[in-house]
Amino acid sequence: MKILNKQIINDVAGVKITQLDILSPDIAAKAQAGQFVMLMASEKGERIPLTLVNTDKIKGTLSLIFQEAGFTTRSLGGLNPGDSLYSLVGPLGHPTQIKKYGKIILVGGGVGIAEILPVARALKQAGNQITTILGSRNKDLLILEAELKSASDQIYIMTDDGSYGRKGFTTDMLKELLSKGKYDLIYSVGPIPMMKRAALASSEYKIKTLVSLNALMVDATGMCGCCRVTVFGQVKFSCVDGPDFDGHGVDWEELQKRNKVYSIQEKHICNLKI
């Protein structure tokens, strides 16, 4: 669980995105696209889930990308090569179902772009035609563009302010593509409002739409029940039943409310010094 390398991918406008490469041969040997790990930066820290962005089975390493948004992710970002994580458990969750679907649209927003990278590579290797839509607030906050270009047949960039690519949201481009052609699958990862809009946009065309849900997690083995999500009226646990779900069946309003349960406490903790 030793940290081998650390890279600051972005540190602009108050947004800091960090990549850690970690030595973990057992997890690297078994991990598949779409799975995640649960880690603790220190003995007194909280557990947080992070998607596996890259694994190297030969070197026994895995890569994690995260935004330093709260106390725990800032603590994690404070670690350096040579340091070790207190705990690391995985791979967890069901891997994304990889097969030949045909024409696929991948939609990634913000740090969620990191989560679609391994899925893009796996789906491309399975013989699919990949169209990728990436979104960020501005050009400086866009991540992994080159890596996703190499895994895609077509790529579109959307920025809120129009500083790069086209001005607008990822779902603006999604709607445009869906109105012009036929697609067999949509896979979306990013902020909850973005995934919700993607699911609504595709429902009109009855295209299977998968979303990766990072709900509140504590135990991550299905024991605590904190990561409950409702899909087609049934209660699911995102840690053991997901993280991928059919976006057309997700109760998005419930998910948004659950993810705000600890917002007051998080604001308080974020003001603490590491």
C-alpha positions in Angstrom: 0.0 0.0 0.0 3.0 2.2 -0.5 2.6 5.3 -2.6 5.1 5.1 -5.5 4.3 8.3 -7.4 2.2 11.4 -7.0 1.1 13.8 -9.7 -0.9 17.0 -9.3 -3.1 16.9 -12.4 -4.8 20.3 -11.8 -4.4 23.0 -9.2 -6.4 26.0 -10.5 -9.3 28.1 -9.3 -9.4 26.4 -6.0 -9.7 22.9 -7.5 -6.9 20.5 -6.9 -7.0 17.1 -8.6 -4.3 14.6 -7.6 -3.2 11.2 -8.9 -1.5 8.6 -6.7 0.1 5.4 -8.0 0.1 2.8 -5.3 1.8 -0.6 -4.9 -0.9 -3.2 -4.3 -0.2 -6.4 -6.3 -3.2 -8.4 -4.9 -5.8 -5.7 -5.9 -4.1 -4.9 -9.2 -4.2 -8.6 -10.2 -8.0 -8.9 -9.8 -9.3 -5.4 -10.6 -11.6 -4.9 -13.6 -13.0 -1.7 -15.3 -15.7 0.0 -13.2 -14.6 -1.4 -9.8 -13.4 0.7 -6.9 -11.4 0.5 -3.6 -12.1 1.7 -0.1 -9.2 3.3 1.6 -8.2 5.1 4.8 -5.4 7.7 4.6 -4.7 7.4 8.4 -5.7 5.3 11.4 -8.1 8.0 12.6 -9.5 9.0 9.2 -12.7 8.0 7.5 -13.2 5.5 4.8 -13.7 6.8 1.3 -14.4 5.0 -2.1 -12.3 5.8 -5.1 -12.6 4.3 -8.6 -9.6 2.4 -10.0 -8.4 4.5 -12.9 -5.6 2.3 -14.0 -4.0 -1.0 -13.0 -0.8 -2.7 -14.0 -0.9 -6.4 -13.2 2.8 -6.9 -14.0 4.1 -4.1 -11.8 1.4 -4.7 -9.2 0.3 -1.1 -9.1 -3.0 0.8 -9.3 -3.8 4.5 -9.9 -6.3 6.6 -8.1 -7.5 10.1 -9.1 -9.4 12.3 -6.8 -10.4 15.9 -6.1 -9.2 17.4 -2.8 -12.6 18.6 -1.8 -12.9 17.7 1.9 -10.9 16.9 5.0 -10.2 13.3 4.0 -9.2 13.9 0.4 -7.0 16.7 1.5 -5.3 14.4 4.0 -4.9 11.9 1.2 -3.4 14.6 -1.0 -1.0 15.4 1.7 0.7 12.0 1.4 3.9 11.7 -0.7 5.8 9.0 -2.5 7.2 6.6 0.2 4.2 7.1 2.5 1.7 4.3 3.0 -2.0 4.2 3.2 -3.4 3.0 6.6 -5.8 0.6 4.8 -6.8 -0.3 1.3 -9.6 -2.8 0.4 -10.6 -4.0 -3.0 -11.5 -4.5 -5.7 -15.1 -3.8 -4.7 -18.3 -3.6 -6.6 -19.4 -5.3 -9.8 -17.2 -4.6 -12.8 -18.8 -2.8 -15.8 -20.3 -5.4 -18.2 -17.8 -5.3 -21.1 -18.9 -6.8 -24.4 -19.5 -5.8 -28.0 -22.5 -3.5 -27.9 -21.9 -1.6 -31.1 -21.9 2.2 -31.0 -21.4 3.7 -27.5 -21.4 7.2 -26.1 -19.4 7.8 -22.9 -20.2 10.9 -21.0 -17.8 12.2 -18.3 -18.0 15.4 -16.2 -15.4 16.9 -13.8 -13.4 14.3 -11.9 -15.8 11.6 -13.2 -13.8 11.7 -16.4 -11.2 9.6 -14.6 -13.8 7.0 -13.9 -14.8 6.5 -17.6 -11.1 6.0 -18.7 -10.8 2.3 -17.8 -14.3 1.6 -19.1 -13.5 3.3 -22.4 -10.3 1.3 -22.9 -12.1 -2.0 -22.1 -15.1 -1.3 -24.3 -12.7 -0.2 -27.2 -10.7 -3.4 -26.8 -14.0 -5.4 -27.0 -14.6 -4.0 -30.5 -17.0 -1.1 -29.8 -17.1 2.2 -31.6 -16.6 4.8 -28.9 -17.8 8.4 -28.9 -16.7 10.3 -25.8 -18.1 13.6 -24.5 -16.1 15.4 -21.8 -17.2 18.3 -19.8 -15.6 20.8 -17.3 -16.2 24.3 -16.1 -13.3 25.6 -18.2 -10.2 24.5 -20.2 -7.9 24.5 -17.1 -10.1 21.9 -15.2 -10.3 19.4 -18.1 -8.4 16.2 -17.3 -7.3 13.1 -19.2 -8.2 14.4 -22.7 -5.2 12.8 -24.4 -5.8 9.4 -22.8 -9.4 9.3 -23.7 -8.7 10.5 -27.3 -6.6 7.4 -27.7 -9.4 5.2 -26.5 -12.1 6.9 -28.6 -13.1 7.0 -32.2 -14.6 10.5 -31.7 -14.3 12.9 -28.8 -16.2 16.1 -28.0 -15.2 18.7 -25.4 -17.7 20.9 -23.6 -16.9 23.8 -21.2 -19.3 25.9 -19.3 -17.6 29.1 -20.2 -16.6 28.2 -23.8 -12.9 28.5 -23.1 -12.3 25.2 -24.9 -14.2 23.0 -27.3 -17.8 24.1 -27.4 -19.7 26.2 -24.8 -22.4 24.3 -23.0 -23.0 21.1 -21.1 -22.2 17.5 -21.9 -25.9 16.7 -22.2 -26.3 19.4 -24.9 -23.9 17.4 -27.1 -25.5 14.1 -26.1 -28.9 15.3 -27.2 -27.4 16.5 -30.5 -25.8 13.2 -31.2 -28.9 11.2 -30.3 -31.0 13.3 -32.7 -28.7 12.4 -35.6 -27.7 8.8 -35.1 -28.5 5.4 -33.5 -26.5 4.3 -30.5 -26.6 1.0 -28.5 -25.3 2.1 -25.1 -24.6 5.3 -23.0 -22.3 5.2 -20.0 -22.2 8.3 -17.8 -20.1 9.3 -14.8 -19.9 12.6 -13.1 -22.0 14.9 -10.9 -25.4 13.6 -10.0 -27.3 16.4 -11.9 -25.2 15.6 -15.1 -26.0 11.8 -14.9 -29.6 12.6 -14.3 -29.8 14.8 -17.3 -28.1 12.2 -19.4 -30.5 9.5 -18.4 -33.5 11.8 -19.1 -32.1 12.7 -22.5 -31.6 9.0 -23.5 -34.9 7.8 -22.2 -36.7 9.4 -25.1 -34.7 7.2 -27.5 -35.0 4.1 -25.2 -31.2 3.6 -25.2 -29.7 1.5 -22.4 -28.0 4.0 -20.1 -25.6 3.0 -17.3 -24.5 5.4 -14.6 -21.8 4.8 -11.9 -23.2 5.9 -8.6 -20.8 7.1 -5.8 -23.4 7.2 -3.1 -22.5 7.6 0.6 -20.4 4.7 1.7 -19.1 3.6 5.1 -18.5 -0.1 5.1 -18.6 -0.8 1.4 -19.4 -4.5 1.9 -23.2 -4.2 2.2 -23.2 -4.4 6.0 -24.1 -0.8 7.0 -26.7 0.1 4.3 -25.6 3.7 4.1 -25.3 3.6 0.3 -28.9 2.7 -0.4 -30.2 3.8 -3.8 -33.7 3.1 -5.2 -33.7 1.6 -8.8 -37.0 0.8 -10.4 -38.7 1.0 -7.0 -36.3 -1.5 -5.4 -33.7 -0.7 -2.7 -30.1 -1.5 -3.8 -26.7 -1.0 -2.2 -24.3 0.8 -4.6 -21.3 -0.9 -3.0 -22.4 -4.5 -3.6 -25.2 -4.2 -6.2 -23.4 -1.5 -8.2 -21.7 0.9 -8.7 -23.3 0.7 -12.2 -27.1 1.0 -12.5 -29.6 1.6 -15.1 -30.0 5.4 -15.2 -33.6 5.2 -16.3 -34.6 3.5 -13.1 -32.6 5.6 -10.5 -34.6 7.7 -8.1 -32.4 10.8 -8.6 -34.3 13.1 -6.2 -33.7 10.6 -3.3 -30.1 10.1 -4.3 -29.4 13.9 -4.3 -31.1 14.2 -0.8 -29.1 11.3 0.6 -25.8 12.8 -0.6 -26.5 16.0 1.2 -27.2 14.4 4.6 -23.8 15.4 6.0 -23.3 18.6 4.2 -23.3 20.7 7.4 -20.8 18.4 9.1 -18.6 18.4 5.9 -18.4 22.1 5.8 -17.4 22.2 9.5 -14.7 19.5 9.0 -13.3 21.1 5.9 -12.4 24.1 8.0 -10.1 22.0 10.2 -6.4 22.0 9.7 -4.8 18.8 8.5 
